[in-house]
Amino acid sequence: MDRPEGTATPPNKSPQSPHLFPFQMTGLRLRKLEAEVCEPVEETVAELSANLQGDAEAVSQLDEFDLRFQLEVKCMNAGDESFNLSVLLEGHFEAVVDPKTIDQQVVRQFITRDAALMLWPYLREAVQSITARMGFMMPPLPILDARDLLDTSAPQEQETSDNT
């Protein structure tokens, strides 16, 4: 894939630089947001779990692709009420360099961990604004490195169904 000079990376930076992602996010879609009141709990710490869904082999052959970031929160305490929350956010990404030149390890690292850094702020904002409009007085999700939430013991395969 030919890209105009200067559009792939800043001057004096390699496309494989550890400081630059070889992909940029160009779109977002909130695919699912479920929030429900549950039995109040005394603890203020919620149980958070998350995963990224993607296919490293497919990504390495594509100029653009989608990744899904799923978050589950069990019994988030919000004063007099507690909530269960389930969110699925889909990010659309495009390669800023020729995908065939990107090391497979970089692709795998991006789709299993690093994309969470880009998606987390948008997920936080969507949850906060939509649940507030629903009348839930939910505390904001924490500001954190979203990669710490991920279970990377086994890469998640992206679902190709559009049923959600």
Secondary structure, DSSP 8 states (H G I E B T S, - for coil): ----TTSSS-TT--TT-TTS-SEEEEEEEEEEEEEEEE---S----EEEEEEE--HHHHTT-SEEEEEEEEEEEEEEETTEEEEEEEEEEEEEEESS-GGGS-HHHHHHIIIIIHHHHHHHHHHHHHHHHHHHTT----------GGGGB--SS-B--------
